[in-house]
Amino acid sequence: MSMSHRTAWAASGTVAGIAALLAVNYAAFHIGPVERLDADLYNQFIGLSFRPHVHHVATSIANLCDPFPYIYFCAVPIVVALYRH
């Protein structure tokens, strides 16, 4: 069973995205300078919450980073593919 060219591109893009996610996760939690930079940026971002004129914008951006809705978005193509198969 061979994959079409379009499917191979989609699969390789998925693998590249997962690899990039794992690399960023590893760097943020296990490489000292990157870990400190990540923590510093996080603390600066949290500091925006105490400024009234940017609280709404900071909260909106932070809500975009909530991973749970994206889990459902990832499940949709899988369900569609299983349904079509």
C-alpha positions in Angstrom: 0.0 0.0 0.0 1.6 3.2 -1.1 0.8 6.8 -0.2 0.0 9.5 -2.6 2.3 12.5 -2.9 -0.1 14.7 -1.1 -0.5 12.3 1.8 3.2 11.9 2.1 3.6 15.7 2.4 0.9 15.9 5.0 2.5 13.0 7.0 5.9 14.6 6.8 4.5 17.9 7.9 2.9 16.2 10.9 6.1 14.5 11.8 8.1 17.8 11.5 5.5 19.6 13.7 5.7 16.9 16.4 9.5 17.0 16.3 9.5 20.7 16.6 7.1 20.6 19.5 9.2 18.0 21.3 12.4 20.0 20.7 10.9 23.2 22.1 9.5 21.3 25.1 12.9 19.7 25.8 14.8 23.0 25.4 12.3 24.8 27.7 12.6 22.3 30.5 16.1 20.8 30.2 18.6 23.3 28.7 19.7 25.8 31.3 19.9 29.0 29.4 16.7 28.3 27.4 14.9 27.3 30.6 15.9 30.6 32.3 14.8 32.6 29.2 11.5 30.8 29.1 10.9 31.4 32.8 11.9 35.1 32.4 9.6 35.6 29.5 6.8 33.9 31.4 7.3 36.1 34.5 7.3 39.2 32.3 4.1 38.1 30.6 2.5 37.5 33.9 3.6 40.9 35.0 1.4 42.4 32.3 -1.6 41.2 34.2 -1.0 43.8 36.9 -1.3 46.7 34.4 -5.0 47.6 33.8 -4.6 48.8 30.2 -3.1 45.5 29.0 -4.9 43.0 31.3 -7.6 42.2 28.7 -5.1 41.8 25.9 -2.7 39.6 28.0 -5.6 37.4 29.1 -6.8 37.0 25.6 -3.4 35.9 24.4 -2.9 33.6 27.3 -6.3 31.9 26.6 -5.0 31.2 23.1 -2.2 29.1 24.6 -4.6 26.8 26.4 -3.9 23.4 24.9 -7.2 21.6 25.6 -9.2 23.1 22.7 -6.4 22.1 20.3 -6.6 18.5 21.4 -10.1 18.4 20.0 -9.0 20.1 16.8 -6.4 17.4 16.4 -9.0 14.7 16.8 -11.3 16.1 14.1 -9.1 15.0 11.0 -8.6 11.6 12.6 -12.3 11.1 13.0 -13.0 12.3 9.5 -10.4 10.0 8.1 -11.7 7.0 9.9 -15.2 7.9 8.8 -14.1 8.2 5.1 -12.1 5.0 5.3 
